[in-house]
């Protein structure tokens, strides 16, 4: 049987799994999970983002010569894992089913050492694409509601198209915007920043939309990494309603800006709720 390195622990979201003592905890509270489902969970955590086939799982759970309906056994173990994590097959936040192939752990995983030992380098760790303080402030997958995949996917795509509309609209009305900026002491710098960010972010948004639509391997992790880059840009472009002051009032522009400040965090939440991940049934 494969050595799961019993001194190793894994942290994902609000959960922590200790392979040494076979314990799963959520925010320090122990969650009941039997030995075989826990072993499957450790196998998934050891290879985050990678396909783990049913055959590989069965070889770990049952030695050669053991007569068992391994398909039913593996499915049952995965179901127990999902129950413990509050996950679902239709809208997976942790364990994704790859039809007729196996399973994949899709949430970011931090691999840490035994208590008292230096932490190891994270494998698909949340701090890799979000600062530790920021990751503690933001919602984790288990904090978010379960929503149908088509709704989540559609809202996420519409938000990306909204930003593309901002960029294209700004670049198409440079003369009008330059007139607005004329009252600023840093008018030239502001115009350059707007043009450069719009030009850079159009292909970035195209990448995000493509990743969400076509589901390349580890699409969710890639979108979350891009999100760190997009966060300051989205906060900057939340001021875009003020580019329409020739057409709308200052109060309306301020109201729209307040709503747009929340947009990058809504995008991250939608990704954690399943946007960008292919919908699969068990």
Secondary structure, DSSP 8 states (H G I E B T S, - for coil): -----TT-EEEETTEEEETTTTEEEETTEEE---HHHHHHHHHHHHTTTS-EEHHHHHHHHS-TT----HHHHHHHHHHHHHHHHT--STT-SSEEEETTTEEEE-S--EEE-STTS-----SS-GGGTS-HHHHHHS--GGGS----HHHHHHHHHHHHHHHHHHHHHHHHTHHHHHHHHTTSTTHHHHHHHHHHHHHHHHHHHHHHHHHHHH--TTHHHHHHHHHHHHHHHHHHHGGGGGGGTTTS-HHHHHHHHHHHHHHHHHHHHHHHTTTTS-----
